[in-house]
Amino acid sequence: MLGPVSSDPQTSPSGALDSPSSTSVTVATMASSLFTNPYLPSPIAHEELQYISLVSTIISHGTLRTDRTGTGTLAIFAPPALRFSLANGTLPALTTKRVPLRAVFEELMFFIRGQTDARALSDKGVKIWDGNGSRAALDRLGLTHRREGDLGPVYGFQWRHFGATYTDADADYTGQGVDQLLEVIRLIKENPTDRRIILSAWNPADMKLMALPPCHMFCQFFVTLAPPTQPDAKPLLSCQLYQRSADIGLGVPFNITSYALLTHLIAHVTGTTAHEFIHVLGDAHVYADHVEPLKVQLERIPTPFPILDIESHEKDVGRSEDRTRTPEQCLKDLEAFEWDMIKVVGYNPQGKIAMKMSV
Protein backbone atom coordinates (compact mmCIF):
# COMPACT_ATOMS: atom_id res chain seq x y z
CA MET A 1 0.00 0.00 0.00
CA LEU A 2 1.04 3.62 -0.24
CA GLY A 3 2.89 4.63 2.87
CA PRO A 4 1.76 7.52 5.03
CA VAL A 5 2.83 10.92 3.84
CA SER A 6 5.60 12.34 5.95
CA SER A 7 5.42 15.91 7.21
CA ASP A 8 9.22 16.12 7.20
CA PRO A 9 10.76 18.13 4.36
CA GLN A 10 12.08 16.01 1.50
CA THR A 11 14.70 17.81 -0.52
CA SER A 12 17.04 17.03 -3.36
CA PRO A 13 20.74 17.85 -2.98
CA SER A 14 19.91 21.21 -4.52
CA GLY A 15 17.11 21.79 -2.03
CA ALA A 16 14.62 22.20 -4.87
CA LEU A 17 12.03 19.62 -3.82
CA ASP A 18 10.33 20.77 -0.64
CA SER A 19 7.57 18.90 1.14
CA PRO A 20 3.93 19.64 0.23
CA SER A 21 2.13 22.33 2.18
CA SER A 22 0.31 21.42 5.37
CA THR A 23 -2.99 21.47 3.48
CA SER A 24 -1.78 19.05 0.83
CA VAL A 25 -0.31 16.76 3.51
CA THR A 26 -3.71 16.65 5.20
CA VAL A 27 -5.49 15.76 1.96
CA ALA A 28 -2.88 13.18 0.96
CA THR A 29 -2.82 11.61 4.45
CA MET A 30 -6.59 11.31 4.31
CA ALA A 31 -6.29 9.68 0.91
CA SER A 32 -3.63 7.27 2.16
CA SER A 33 -5.81 6.16 5.06
CA LEU A 34 -8.84 5.70 2.85
CA PHE A 35 -7.03 3.69 0.21
CA THR A 36 -4.88 1.28 2.20
CA ASN A 37 -6.86 -1.40 0.35
CA PRO A 38 -6.90 -0.90 -3.43
CA TYR A 39 -10.38 -2.44 -3.60
CA LEU A 40 -11.86 0.72 -2.09
CA PRO A 41 -13.56 -0.63 1.04
CA SER A 42 -15.04 2.74 1.91
CA PRO A 43 -18.08 3.61 -0.21
CA ILE A 44 -17.76 7.28 0.69
CA ALA A 45 -14.17 7.67 -0.48
CA HIS A 46 -13.64 9.75 -3.60
CA GLU A 47 -11.66 7.65 -6.06
CA GLU A 48 -9.55 10.63 -7.11
CA LEU A 49 -7.91 10.52 -3.68
CA GLN A 50 -5.98 7.47 -4.90
CA TYR A 51 -4.24 9.73 -7.39
CA ILE A 52 -3.74 12.52 -4.83
CA SER A 53 -2.13 10.06 -2.42
CA LEU A 54 0.14 8.69 -5.15
CA VAL A 55 1.33 12.17 -6.15
CA SER A 56 2.15 13.12 -2.58
CA THR A 57 3.91 9.82 -1.91
CA ILE A 58 6.15 10.22 -4.97
CA ILE A 59 7.05 13.81 -4.12
CA SER A 60 7.81 12.90 -0.50
CA HIS A 61 9.44 9.49 -0.93
CA GLY A 62 10.41 9.07 -4.58
CA THR A 63 14.03 8.52 -5.53
CA LEU A 64 15.85 10.94 -7.80
CA ARG A 65 16.49 9.41 -11.22
CA THR A 66 17.87 10.53 -14.54
CA ASP A 67 15.73 9.90 -17.63
CA ARG A 68 15.97 9.94 -21.41
CA THR A 69 14.57 13.50 -21.64
CA GLY A 70 17.24 14.99 -19.38
CA THR A 71 14.61 16.59 -17.13
CA GLY A 72 15.03 14.32 -14.12
CA THR A 73 12.33 12.62 -12.08
CA LEU A 74 11.28 11.47 -8.65
CA ALA A 75 10.06 7.89 -9.00
CA ILE A 76 8.68 4.84 -7.21
CA PHE A 77 8.05 1.40 -8.67
CA ALA A 78 4.78 -0.54 -8.81
CA PRO A 79 2.44 1.40 -6.51
CA PRO A 80 -0.97 -0.14 -5.75
CA ALA A 81 -3.33 -0.25 -8.71
CA LEU A 82 -5.76 2.63 -9.11
CA ARG A 83 -9.34 1.40 -9.36
CA PHE A 84 -12.23 3.40 -10.80
CA SER A 85 -15.91 2.56 -11.06
CA LEU A 86 -17.52 3.17 -14.46
CA ALA A 87 -21.01 2.35 -13.19
CA ASN A 88 -23.96 4.43 -14.35
CA GLY A 89 -21.87 6.10 -17.03
CA THR A 90 -19.22 7.46 -14.66
CA LEU A 91 -16.20 8.87 -16.49
CA PRO A 92 -13.17 9.23 -14.19
CA ALA A 93 -11.74 12.58 -15.22
CA LEU A 94 -9.72 14.29 -12.51
CA THR A 95 -11.47 17.27 -10.97
CA THR A 96 -8.52 18.79 -9.12
CA LYS A 97 -7.35 20.05 -12.50
CA ARG A 98 -8.88 20.15 -15.96
CA VAL A 99 -8.40 17.11 -18.18
CA PRO A 100 -8.77 18.11 -21.88
CA LEU A 101 -11.65 15.79 -22.75
CA ARG A 102 -11.80 16.66 -26.44
CA ALA A 103 -8.08 15.88 -26.81
CA VAL A 104 -8.56 12.59 -24.93
CA PHE A 105 -11.36 11.60 -27.29
CA GLU A 106 -9.56 12.58 -30.49
CA GLU A 107 -6.35 10.77 -29.54
CA LEU A 108 -8.33 7.65 -28.60
CA MET A 109 -10.13 7.66 -31.95
CA PHE A 110 -6.75 8.19 -33.65
CA PHE A 111 -5.63 4.91 -32.05
CA ILE A 112 -8.90 3.09 -32.73
CA ARG A 113 -8.68 3.96 -36.42
CA GLY A 114 -5.07 2.76 -36.63
CA GLN A 115 -3.72 6.16 -37.64
CA THR A 116 -0.05 7.13 -37.27
CA ASP A 117 0.13 10.62 -38.82
CA ALA A 118 0.30 13.25 -36.07
CA ARG A 119 -1.01 15.83 -38.53
CA ALA A 120 -4.45 14.16 -38.36
CA LEU A 121 -4.61 15.19 -34.70
CA SER A 122 -2.89 18.53 -35.16
CA ASP A 123 -5.43 19.50 -37.82
CA LYS A 124 -8.14 19.04 -35.15
CA GLY A 125 -6.28 21.30 -32.75
CA VAL A 126 -4.82 18.42 -30.72
CA LYS A 127 -1.09 19.06 -30.56
CA ILE A 128 0.00 16.41 -28.04
CA TRP A 129 1.98 14.36 -30.59
CA ASP A 130 3.53 17.31 -32.44
CA GLY A 131 6.73 17.23 -30.39
CA ASN A 132 7.36 13.53 -30.94
CA GLY A 133 6.61 13.83 -34.65
CA SER A 134 8.72 16.95 -35.21
CA ARG A 135 11.62 16.96 -37.64
CA ALA A 136 14.09 17.42 -34.79
CA ALA A 137 12.67 14.53 -32.75
CA LEU A 138 12.61 12.11 -35.68
CA ASP A 139 16.15 13.04 -36.71
CA ARG A 140 17.37 12.55 -33.16
CA LEU A 141 16.04 8.96 -33.31
CA GLY A 142 17.73 8.33 -36.64
CA LEU A 143 14.41 8.37 -38.51
CA THR A 144 15.69 10.88 -41.04
CA HIS A 145 13.82 9.17 -43.89
CA ARG A 146 10.48 9.71 -42.15
CA ARG A 147 8.47 12.79 -43.06
CA GLU A 148 7.46 15.15 -40.29
CA GLY A 149 4.40 13.92 -38.42
CA ASP A 150 4.94 10.24 -39.29
CA LEU A 151 5.06 8.59 -35.87
CA GLY A 152 5.80 5.08 -37.11
CA PRO A 153 4.04 1.92 -35.89
CA VAL A 154 2.77 3.38 -32.62
CA TYR A 155 -0.34 2.44 -30.62
CA GLY A 156 -3.02 2.42 -33.31
CA PHE A 157 -0.91 0.50 -35.80
CA GLN A 158 -0.28 -2.22 -33.22
CA TRP A 159 -3.94 -2.33 -32.19
CA ARG A 160 -5.11 -2.78 -35.76
CA HIS A 161 -2.18 -4.30 -37.72
CA PHE A 162 0.05 -6.12 -35.23
CA GLY A 163 2.86 -7.92 -37.06
CA ALA A 164 2.44 -6.08 -40.37
CA THR A 165 5.48 -4.44 -41.96
CA TYR A 166 5.37 -0.68 -41.48
CA THR A 167 6.37 1.51 -44.40
CA ASP A 168 4.96 4.98 -43.69
CA ALA A 169 1.91 6.82 -42.42
CA ASP A 170 0.42 7.17 -45.91
CA ALA A 171 0.25 3.45 -46.79
CA ASP A 172 -2.95 1.38 -46.79
CA TYR A 173 -2.60 -1.53 -44.36
CA THR A 174 -6.07 -2.99 -44.85
CA GLY A 175 -6.04 -6.73 -44.16
CA GLN A 176 -2.43 -6.72 -42.97
CA GLY A 177 -1.34 -8.03 -39.59
CA VAL A 178 -3.57 -8.98 -36.68
CA ASP A 179 -6.53 -6.70 -35.94
CA GLN A 180 -6.41 -6.99 -32.16
CA LEU A 181 -9.29 -4.58 -31.65
CA LEU A 182 -11.57 -6.71 -33.84
CA GLU A 183 -10.50 -9.79 -31.90
CA VAL A 184 -11.25 -8.06 -28.58
CA ILE A 185 -14.76 -7.24 -29.80
CA ARG A 186 -15.27 -10.76 -31.16
CA LEU A 187 -14.28 -12.38 -27.88
CA ILE A 188 -16.42 -10.04 -25.77
CA LYS A 189 -19.42 -10.96 -27.90
CA GLU A 190 -18.77 -14.63 -28.68
CA ASN A 191 -16.54 -15.98 -25.91
CA PRO A 192 -16.84 -13.52 -23.02
CA THR A 193 -15.18 -15.74 -20.40
CA ASP A 194 -12.00 -16.05 -22.47
CA ARG A 195 -8.87 -15.07 -20.55
CA ARG A 196 -7.15 -13.73 -23.66
CA ILE A 197 -9.19 -10.59 -24.36
CA ILE A 198 -6.04 -8.55 -24.71
CA LEU A 199 -4.95 -5.44 -26.59
CA SER A 200 -1.17 -5.01 -26.77
CA ALA A 201 0.82 -2.09 -28.14
CA TRP A 202 4.16 -3.62 -27.11
CA ASN A 203 5.92 -5.06 -30.15
CA PRO A 204 9.70 -5.39 -29.60
CA ALA A 205 10.31 -5.88 -33.32
CA ASP A 206 8.95 -2.39 -34.07
CA MET A 207 10.40 -0.37 -31.19
CA LYS A 208 13.19 1.28 -33.20
CA LEU A 209 10.66 2.41 -35.81
CA MET A 210 8.46 4.28 -33.32
CA ALA A 211 8.67 7.98 -32.51
CA LEU A 212 7.83 6.91 -28.94
CA PRO A 213 7.57 3.33 -27.65
CA PRO A 214 4.25 2.67 -25.90
CA CYS A 215 3.99 3.80 -22.29
CA HIS A 216 0.46 2.41 -21.77
CA MET A 217 1.36 -0.85 -23.38
CA PHE A 218 -1.09 -3.61 -22.59
CA CYS A 219 -4.70 -3.95 -21.46
CA GLN A 220 -7.00 -6.87 -20.70
CA PHE A 221 -10.79 -6.93 -20.69
CA PHE A 222 -12.96 -9.00 -18.36
CA VAL A 223 -16.66 -9.71 -18.84
CA THR A 224 -18.85 -10.39 -15.82
CA LEU A 225 -21.84 -12.38 -17.08
CA ALA A 226 -25.37 -11.59 -15.99
CA PRO A 227 -26.71 -14.01 -13.36
CA PRO A 228 -29.12 -16.72 -14.58
CA THR A 229 -31.89 -15.06 -12.59
CA GLN A 230 -31.52 -11.89 -14.71
CA PRO A 231 -31.33 -13.16 -18.30
CA ASP A 232 -32.10 -9.73 -19.77
CA ALA A 233 -29.37 -7.93 -17.83
CA LYS A 234 -26.31 -6.80 -19.76
CA PRO A 235 -22.90 -8.31 -18.99
CA LEU A 236 -20.42 -5.99 -17.28
CA LEU A 237 -17.18 -4.99 -19.02
CA SER A 238 -14.01 -4.12 -17.09
CA CYS A 239 -10.55 -3.15 -18.32
CA GLN A 240 -7.14 -3.41 -16.65
CA LEU A 241 -4.24 -1.43 -18.10
CA TYR A 242 -0.53 -1.97 -17.48
CA GLN A 243 1.51 1.19 -17.98
CA ARG A 244 5.29 0.66 -17.90
CA SER A 245 6.16 4.38 -17.76
CA ALA A 246 3.77 6.67 -15.94
CA ASP A 247 4.18 10.45 -16.12
CA ILE A 248 2.06 11.13 -13.05
CA GLY A 249 1.60 14.86 -13.53
CA LEU A 250 0.74 15.11 -17.20
CA GLY A 251 0.22 11.67 -18.71
CA VAL A 252 -1.61 9.57 -16.13
CA PRO A 253 -4.68 11.84 -15.73
CA PHE A 254 -5.04 11.71 -19.54
CA ASN A 255 -4.54 7.92 -19.61
CA ILE A 256 -7.11 7.24 -16.88
CA THR A 257 -9.81 9.05 -18.79
CA SER A 258 -8.73 7.61 -22.16
CA TYR A 259 -8.96 3.95 -21.17
CA ALA A 260 -12.13 4.52 -19.17
CA LEU A 261 -13.61 6.09 -22.30
CA LEU A 262 -12.35 3.18 -24.43
CA THR A 263 -14.11 0.76 -22.07
CA HIS A 264 -17.35 2.74 -22.28
CA LEU A 265 -17.25 2.87 -26.10
CA ILE A 266 -16.44 -0.82 -26.51
CA ALA A 267 -19.16 -1.68 -24.00
CA HIS A 268 -21.62 0.41 -25.99
CA VAL A 269 -20.98 -1.31 -29.31
CA THR A 270 -20.84 -4.83 -27.84
CA GLY A 271 -24.06 -4.68 -25.82
CA THR A 272 -22.31 -4.75 -22.46
CA THR A 273 -22.16 -2.21 -19.63
CA ALA A 274 -18.93 -0.53 -18.56
CA HIS A 275 -18.09 -1.61 -15.01
CA GLU A 276 -14.53 -0.86 -13.82
CA PHE A 277 -11.19 0.50 -14.98
CA ILE A 278 -8.06 -0.67 -13.15
CA HIS A 279 -4.74 1.10 -13.76
CA VAL A 280 -1.49 -0.71 -12.94
CA LEU A 281 1.71 1.36 -13.01
CA GLY A 282 5.36 0.36 -13.31
CA ASP A 283 7.81 3.28 -13.15
CA ALA A 284 5.58 5.94 -11.61
CA HIS A 285 7.40 9.26 -11.79
CA VAL A 286 7.01 12.99 -11.32
CA TYR A 287 9.19 15.17 -13.54
CA ALA A 288 11.30 17.71 -11.66
CA ASP A 289 9.55 20.64 -13.34
CA HIS A 290 6.12 19.25 -12.37
CA VAL A 291 6.70 19.20 -8.62
CA GLU A 292 5.62 22.78 -7.92
CA PRO A 293 2.50 22.62 -10.13
CA LEU A 294 1.51 19.34 -8.47
CA LYS A 295 1.84 20.91 -5.02
CA VAL A 296 -0.89 23.32 -6.11
CA GLN A 297 -3.05 20.39 -7.17
CA LEU A 298 -2.48 18.61 -3.85
CA GLU A 299 -4.18 21.49 -2.05
CA ARG A 300 -7.44 20.95 -3.94
CA ILE A 301 -10.37 18.80 -2.84
CA PRO A 302 -11.93 16.49 -5.49
CA THR A 303 -15.51 16.97 -6.65
CA PRO A 304 -17.81 14.39 -8.32
CA PHE A 305 -16.72 12.76 -11.56
CA PRO A 306 -18.79 13.52 -14.68
CA ILE A 307 -21.18 11.19 -16.45
CA LEU A 308 -20.73 10.00 -20.03
CA ASP A 309 -23.95 10.08 -22.04
CA ILE A 310 -23.91 8.01 -25.22
CA GLU A 311 -27.35 6.46 -25.18
CA SER A 312 -29.35 9.66 -25.64
CA HIS A 313 -27.36 10.48 -28.78
CA GLU A 314 -27.93 7.05 -30.29
CA LYS A 315 -31.32 6.00 -28.97
CA ASP A 316 -32.70 5.79 -32.49
CA VAL A 317 -29.81 3.62 -33.70
CA GLY A 318 -30.06 0.92 -31.07
CA ARG A 319 -26.48 -0.28 -31.43
CA SER A 320 -25.99 -1.15 -27.80
CA GLU A 321 -29.22 -3.15 -27.64
CA ASP A 322 -28.73 -5.15 -30.84
CA ARG A 323 -26.67 -8.14 -29.75
CA THR A 324 -26.97 -9.75 -33.20
CA ARG A 325 -24.52 -7.33 -34.80
CA THR A 326 -21.35 -8.99 -36.04
CA PRO A 327 -17.95 -8.09 -34.59
CA GLU A 328 -17.12 -6.39 -37.90
CA GLN A 329 -20.25 -4.24 -37.66
CA CYS A 330 -19.46 -3.38 -34.05
CA LEU A 331 -15.94 -2.33 -35.04
CA LYS A 332 -17.31 -0.05 -37.76
CA ASP A 333 -19.64 1.50 -35.17
CA LEU A 334 -16.67 2.06 -32.89
CA GLU A 335 -14.59 3.67 -35.64
CA ALA A 336 -17.50 5.95 -36.56
CA PHE A 337 -17.72 7.76 -33.22
CA GLU A 338 -17.29 11.53 -33.39
CA TRP A 339 -17.07 14.04 -30.56
CA ASP A 340 -20.58 15.34 -31.17
CA MET A 341 -22.00 11.80 -30.69
CA ILE A 342 -21.19 11.78 -26.97
CA LYS A 343 -21.92 14.14 -24.13
CA VAL A 344 -20.01 14.57 -20.88
CA VAL A 345 -22.39 15.78 -18.19
CA GLY A 346 -21.42 17.53 -14.98
CA TYR A 347 -17.70 18.03 -15.49
CA ASN A 348 -16.75 20.96 -13.28
CA PRO A 349 -13.00 20.77 -12.74
CA GLN A 350 -10.92 23.28 -10.86
CA GLY A 351 -8.54 25.55 -12.75
CA LYS A 352 -6.00 24.41 -15.30
CA ILE A 353 -2.51 23.62 -14.00
CA ALA A 354 0.13 24.11 -16.69
CA MET A 355 2.88 21.50 -17.00
CA LYS A 356 5.46 21.12 -19.74
CA MET A 357 5.75 17.81 -21.60
CA SER A 358 9.25 16.36 -21.69
CA VAL A 359 10.13 14.88 -25.11
C-alpha positions as CSV (number, residue, x, y, z in Angstrom):
1,M,0.0,0.0,0.0
2,L,1.0,3.6,-0.2
3,G,2.9,4.6,2.9
4,P,1.8,7.5,5.0
5,V,2.8,10.9,3.8
6,S,5.6,12.3,5.9
7,S,5.4,15.9,7.2
8,D,9.2,16.1,7.2
9,P,10.8,18.1,4.4
10,Q,12.1,16.0,1.5
11,T,14.7,17.8,-0.5
12,S,17.0,17.0,-3.4
13,P,20.7,17.9,-3.0
14,S,19.9,21.2,-4.5
15,G,17.1,21.8,-2.0
16,A,14.6,22.2,-4.9
17,L,12.0,19.6,-3.8
18,D,10.3,20.8,-0.6
19,S,7.6,18.9,1.1
20,P,3.9,19.6,0.2
21,S,2.1,22.3,2.2
22,S,0.3,21.4,5.4
23,T,-3.0,21.5,3.5
24,S,-1.8,19.0,0.8
25,V,-0.3,16.8,3.5
26,T,-3.7,16.6,5.2
27,V,-5.5,15.8,2.0
28,A,-2.9,13.2,1.0
29,T,-2.8,11.6,4.4
30,M,-6.6,11.3,4.3
31,A,-6.3,9.7,0.9
32,S,-3.6,7.3,2.2
33,S,-5.8,6.2,5.1
34,L,-8.8,5.7,2.8
35,F,-7.0,3.7,0.2
36,T,-4.9,1.3,2.2
37,N,-6.9,-1.4,0.3
38,P,-6.9,-0.9,-3.4
39,Y,-10.4,-2.4,-3.6
40,L,-11.9,0.7,-2.1
41,P,-13.6,-0.6,1.0
42,S,-15.0,2.7,1.9
43,P,-18.1,3.6,-0.2
44,I,-17.8,7.3,0.7
45,A,-14.2,7.7,-0.5
46,H,-13.6,9.8,-3.6
47,E,-11.7,7.6,-6.1
48,E,-9.5,10.6,-7.1
49,L,-7.9,10.5,-3.7
50,Q,-6.0,7.5,-4.9
51,Y,-4.2,9.7,-7.4
52,I,-3.7,12.5,-4.8
53,S,-2.1,10.1,-2.4
54,L,0.1,8.7,-5.2
55,V,1.3,12.2,-6.2
56,S,2.1,13.1,-2.6
57,T,3.9,9.8,-1.9
58,I,6.2,10.2,-5.0
59,I,7.1,13.8,-4.1
60,S,7.8,12.9,-0.5
61,H,9.4,9.5,-0.9
62,G,10.4,9.1,-4.6
63,T,14.0,8.5,-5.5
64,L,15.9,10.9,-7.8
65,R,16.5,9.4,-11.2
66,T,17.9,10.5,-14.5
67,D,15.7,9.9,-17.6
68,R,16.0,9.9,-21.4
69,T,14.6,13.5,-21.6
70,G,17.2,15.0,-19.4
71,T,14.6,16.6,-17.1
72,G,15.0,14.3,-14.1
73,T,12.3,12.6,-12.1
74,L,11.3,11.5,-8.6
75,A,10.1,7.9,-9.0
76,I,8.7,4.8,-7.2
77,F,8.1,1.4,-8.7
78,A,4.8,-0.5,-8.8
79,P,2.4,1.4,-6.5
80,P,-1.0,-0.1,-5.8
81,A,-3.3,-0.2,-8.7
82,L,-5.8,2.6,-9.1
83,R,-9.3,1.4,-9.4
84,F,-12.2,3.4,-10.8
85,S,-15.9,2.6,-11.1
86,L,-17.5,3.2,-14.5
87,A,-21.0,2.3,-13.2
88,N,-24.0,4.4,-14.4
89,G,-21.9,6.1,-17.0
90,T,-19.2,7.5,-14.7
91,L,-16.2,8.9,-16.5
92,P,-13.2,9.2,-14.2
93,A,-11.7,12.6,-15.2
94,L,-9.7,14.3,-12.5
95,T,-11.5,17.3,-11.0
96,T,-8.5,18.8,-9.1
97,K,-7.4,20.0,-12.5
98,R,-8.9,20.2,-16.0
99,V,-8.4,17.1,-18.2
100,P,-8.8,18.1,-21.9
101,L,-11.6,15.8,-22.7
102,R,-11.8,16.7,-26.4
103,A,-8.1,15.9,-26.8
104,V,-8.6,12.6,-24.9
105,F,-11.4,11.6,-27.3
106,E,-9.6,12.6,-30.5
107,E,-6.3,10.8,-29.5
108,L,-8.3,7.7,-28.6
109,M,-10.1,7.7,-32.0
110,F,-6.7,8.2,-33.7
111,F,-5.6,4.9,-32.1
112,I,-8.9,3.1,-32.7
113,R,-8.7,4.0,-36.4
114,G,-5.1,2.8,-36.6
115,Q,-3.7,6.2,-37.6
116,T,0.0,7.1,-37.3
117,D,0.1,10.6,-38.8
118,A,0.3,13.2,-36.1
119,R,-1.0,15.8,-38.5
120,A,-4.4,14.2,-38.4
121,L,-4.6,15.2,-34.7
122,S,-2.9,18.5,-35.2
123,D,-5.4,19.5,-37.8
124,K,-8.1,19.0,-35.2
125,G,-6.3,21.3,-32.8
126,V,-4.8,18.4,-30.7
127,K,-1.1,19.1,-30.6
128,I,0.0,16.4,-28.0
129,W,2.0,14.4,-30.6
130,D,3.5,17.3,-32.4
131,G,6.7,17.2,-30.4
132,N,7.4,13.5,-30.9
133,G,6.6,13.8,-34.6
134,S,8.7,16.9,-35.2
135,R,11.6,17.0,-37.6
136,A,14.1,17.4,-34.8
137,A,12.7,14.5,-32.7
138,L,12.6,12.1,-35.7
139,D,16.1,13.0,-36.7
140,R,17.4,12.6,-33.2
141,L,16.0,9.0,-33.3
142,G,17.7,8.3,-36.6
143,L,14.4,8.4,-38.5
144,T,15.7,10.9,-41.0
145,H,13.8,9.2,-43.9
146,R,10.5,9.7,-42.2
147,R,8.5,12.8,-43.1
148,E,7.5,15.2,-40.3
149,G,4.4,13.9,-38.4
150,D,4.9,10.2,-39.3
151,L,5.1,8.6,-35.9
152,G,5.8,5.1,-37.1
153,P,4.0,1.9,-35.9
154,V,2.8,3.4,-32.6
155,Y,-0.3,2.4,-30.6
156,G,-3.0,2.4,-33.3
157,F,-0.9,0.5,-35.8
158,Q,-0.3,-2.2,-33.2
159,W,-3.9,-2.3,-32.2
160,R,-5.1,-2.8,-35.8
161,H,-2.2,-4.3,-37.7
162,F,0.1,-6.1,-35.2
163,G,2.9,-7.9,-37.1
164,A,2.4,-6.1,-40.4
165,T,5.5,-4.4,-42.0
166,Y,5.4,-0.7,-41.5
167,T,6.4,1.5,-44.4
168,D,5.0,5.0,-43.7
169,A,1.9,6.8,-42.4
170,D,0.4,7.2,-45.9
171,A,0.2,3.4,-46.8
172,D,-3.0,1.4,-46.8
173,Y,-2.6,-1.5,-44.4
174,T,-6.1,-3.0,-44.8
175,G,-6.0,-6.7,-44.2
176,Q,-2.4,-6.7,-43.0
177,G,-1.3,-8.0,-39.6
178,V,-3.6,-9.0,-36.7
179,D,-6.5,-6.7,-35.9
180,Q,-6.4,-7.0,-32.2
181,L,-9.3,-4.6,-31.7
182,L,-11.6,-6.7,-33.8
183,E,-10.5,-9.8,-31.9
184,V,-11.3,-8.1,-28.6
185,I,-14.8,-7.2,-29.8
186,R,-15.3,-10.8,-31.2
187,L,-14.3,-12.4,-27.9
188,I,-16.4,-10.0,-25.8
189,K,-19.4,-11.0,-27.9
190,E,-18.8,-14.6,-28.7
191,N,-16.5,-16.0,-25.9
192,P,-16.8,-13.5,-23.0
193,T,-15.2,-15.7,-20.4
194,D,-12.0,-16.0,-22.5
195,R,-8.9,-15.1,-20.6
196,R,-7.2,-13.7,-23.7
197,I,-9.2,-10.6,-24.4
198,I,-6.0,-8.6,-24.7
199,L,-4.9,-5.4,-26.6
200,S,-1.2,-5.0,-26.8
201,A,0.8,-2.1,-28.1
202,W,4.2,-3.6,-27.1
203,N,5.9,-5.1,-30.1
204,P,9.7,-5.4,-29.6
205,A,10.3,-5.9,-33.3
206,D,9.0,-2.4,-34.1
207,M,10.4,-0.4,-31.2
208,K,13.2,1.3,-33.2
209,L,10.7,2.4,-35.8
210,M,8.5,4.3,-33.3
211,A,8.7,8.0,-32.5
212,L,7.8,6.9,-28.9
213,P,7.6,3.3,-27.6
214,P,4.2,2.7,-25.9
215,C,4.0,3.8,-22.3
216,H,0.5,2.4,-21.8
217,M,1.4,-0.9,-23.4
218,F,-1.1,-3.6,-22.6
219,C,-4.7,-4.0,-21.5
220,Q,-7.0,-6.9,-20.7
221,F,-10.8,-6.9,-20.7
222,F,-13.0,-9.0,-18.4
223,V,-16.7,-9.7,-18.8
224,T,-18.9,-10.4,-15.8
225,L,-21.8,-12.4,-17.1
226,A,-25.4,-11.6,-16.0
227,P,-26.7,-14.0,-13.4
228,P,-29.1,-16.7,-14.6
229,T,-31.9,-15.1,-12.6
230,Q,-31.5,-11.9,-14.7
231,P,-31.3,-13.2,-18.3
232,D,-32.1,-9.7,-19.8
233,A,-29.4,-7.9,-17.8
234,K,-26.3,-6.8,-19.8
235,P,-22.9,-8.3,-19.0
236,L,-20.4,-6.0,-17.3
237,L,-17.2,-5.0,-19.0
238,S,-14.0,-4.1,-17.1
239,C,-10.5,-3.2,-18.3
240,Q,-7.1,-3.4,-16.7
241,L,-4.2,-1.4,-18.1
242,Y,-0.5,-2.0,-17.5
243,Q,1.5,1.2,-18.0
244,R,5.3,0.7,-17.9
245,S,6.2,4.4,-17.8
246,A,3.8,6.7,-15.9
247,D,4.2,10.5,-16.1
248,I,2.1,11.1,-13.1
249,G,1.6,14.9,-13.5
250,L,0.7,15.1,-17.2
251,G,0.2,11.7,-18.7
252,V,-1.6,9.6,-16.1
253,P,-4.7,11.8,-15.7
254,F,-5.0,11.7,-19.5
255,N,-4.5,7.9,-19.6
256,I,-7.1,7.2,-16.9
257,T,-9.8,9.1,-18.8
258,S,-8.7,7.6,-22.2
259,Y,-9.0,4.0,-21.2
260,A,-12.1,4.5,-19.2
261,L,-13.6,6.1,-22.3
262,L,-12.4,3.2,-24.4
263,T,-14.1,0.8,-22.1
264,H,-17.3,2.7,-22.3
265,L,-17.2,2.9,-26.1
266,I,-16.4,-0.8,-26.5
267,A,-19.2,-1.7,-24.0
268,H,-21.6,0.4,-26.0
269,V,-21.0,-1.3,-29.3
270,T,-20.8,-4.8,-27.8
271,G,-24.1,-4.7,-25.8
272,T,-22.3,-4.8,-22.5
273,T,-22.2,-2.2,-19.6
274,A,-18.9,-0.5,-18.6
275,H,-18.1,-1.6,-15.0
276,E,-14.5,-0.9,-13.8
277,F,-11.2,0.5,-15.0
278,I,-8.1,-0.7,-13.2
279,H,-4.7,1.1,-13.8
280,V,-1.5,-0.7,-12.9
281,L,1.7,1.4,-13.0
282,G,5.4,0.4,-13.3
283,D,7.8,3.3,-13.2
284,A,5.6,5.9,-11.6
285,H,7.4,9.3,-11.8
286,V,7.0,13.0,-11.3
287,Y,9.2,15.2,-13.5
288,A,11.3,17.7,-11.7
289,D,9.5,20.6,-13.3
290,H,6.1,19.2,-12.4
291,V,6.7,19.2,-8.6
292,E,5.6,22.8,-7.9
293,P,2.5,22.6,-10.1
294,L,1.5,19.3,-8.5
295,K,1.8,20.9,-5.0
296,V,-0.9,23.3,-6.1
297,Q,-3.1,20.4,-7.2
298,L,-2.5,18.6,-3.9
299,E,-4.2,21.5,-2.1
300,R,-7.4,20.9,-3.9
301,I,-10.4,18.8,-2.8
302,P,-11.9,16.5,-5.5
303,T,-15.5,17.0,-6.6
304,P,-17.8,14.4,-8.3
305,F,-16.7,12.8,-11.6
306,P,-18.8,13.5,-14.7
307,I,-21.2,11.2,-16.4
308,L,-20.7,10.0,-20.0
309,D,-24.0,10.1,-22.0
310,I,-23.9,8.0,-25.2
311,E,-27.3,6.5,-25.2
312,S,-29.4,9.7,-25.6
313,H,-27.4,10.5,-28.8
314,E,-27.9,7.0,-30.3
315,K,-31.3,6.0,-29.0
316,D,-32.7,5.8,-32.5
317,V,-29.8,3.6,-33.7
318,G,-30.1,0.9,-31.1
319,R,-26.5,-0.3,-31.4
320,S,-26.0,-1.2,-27.8
321,E,-29.2,-3.1,-27.6
322,D,-28.7,-5.2,-30.8
323,R,-26.7,-8.1,-29.8
324,T,-27.0,-9.8,-33.2
325,R,-24.5,-7.3,-34.8
326,T,-21.4,-9.0,-36.0
327,P,-18.0,-8.1,-34.6
328,E,-17.1,-6.4,-37.9
329,Q,-20.3,-4.2,-37.7
330,C,-19.5,-3.4,-34.0
331,L,-15.9,-2.3,-35.0
332,K,-17.3,0.0,-37.8
333,D,-19.6,1.5,-35.2
334,L,-16.7,2.1,-32.9
335,E,-14.6,3.7,-35.6
336,A,-17.5,5.9,-36.6
337,F,-17.7,7.8,-33.2
338,E,-17.3,11.5,-33.4
339,W,-17.1,14.0,-30.6
340,D,-20.6,15.3,-31.2
341,M,-22.0,11.8,-30.7
342,I,-21.2,11.8,-27.0
343,K,-21.9,14.1,-24.1
344,V,-20.0,14.6,-20.9
345,V,-22.4,15.8,-18.2
346,G,-21.4,17.5,-15.0
347,Y,-17.7,18.0,-15.5
348,N,-16.8,21.0,-13.3
349,P,-13.0,20.8,-12.7
350,Q,-10.9,23.3,-10.9
351,G,-8.5,25.5,-12.8
352,K,-6.0,24.4,-15.3
353,I,-2.5,23.6,-14.0
354,A,0.1,24.1,-16.7
355,M,2.9,21.5,-17.0
356,K,5.5,21.1,-19.7
357,M,5.8,17.8,-21.6
358,S,9.3,16.4,-21.7
359,V,10.1,14.9,-25.1
